[in-house]
Amino acid sequence: MRYLPALVLLLAVPLCAAPKAAPPTVTAFRVQAGAMVDSLIDLNMAAGDMEYHDGAWDKSIASWQRVTVLDSKSLEGYLNAALLQWSSGHPDAAADTRTRMIAENPKNPEAYFEVGLYYFNTRNDAEAVTWLAQAVQLGLPSPKRHLYGHALVHLGRKDDALTFWRHVAQEDPADEVAKRERDKLMGITPTPPPPTPQPETAPAGTDVKK
């Protein structure tokens, strides 16, 4: 019994000396939660890609839609889901997906460009111009903004197209596409480049060695 107090003391010292684990901070918790969400996004992207190649388009659409739930700013998620919906014969569902993409990304010119590109490729130039104009207003850079000028020409709005190409050419003098399209609408024939000089050749039978 005489050793019991010493034993209790020995056991108590480590317990008293052990520092208490600090509770996780809000910042640390957010970092951990963000890492978990990123992992789920990557898993669903990989699943959507694999399911697409396996021909399981319905499952692929569901995977890409989960990506948009986890990250409402993911244009890739919306666009892949919409493309598969359209390709599966569900244009209304694809339109709804694009509408959600715009609603969640109202200040992103790339979102408006992608909608405009869809309408341009499906030969709906009026809708294409509407969406591409908004993309340009939000600061869409070249060369993607060139599509707006082409869509205006397709729609027969050549004066508006000329105004657009003049603005782009003035803003960026190195933009050869803008200058070419501007000159085309102004009826200016492009100056052909000068011929490339050819190296001189010695007449047949001439010894050029010295």
Buried (B, 14 or more C-beta within 10 A) or exposed (E): EEEEEEEEEEEEEEEEEEEEEEEEEEEEEEEEEEEEEEEBBEBBBEBBBEBBEEEBBEBBBBBBBBBBEBBBEBBBBBBBBBBBBBEBEBEEBBBBBBEBBBEBBEEBBBBBBBBBBBBBEEEBBEBBBBBBBBBBEBEBEEEBBBBBBBBBBBBEBEEBBBBBBBBBBEEBEEBEBBBBBBBBBEEEEEEEEEEEEEEEEEEEEEEEEE
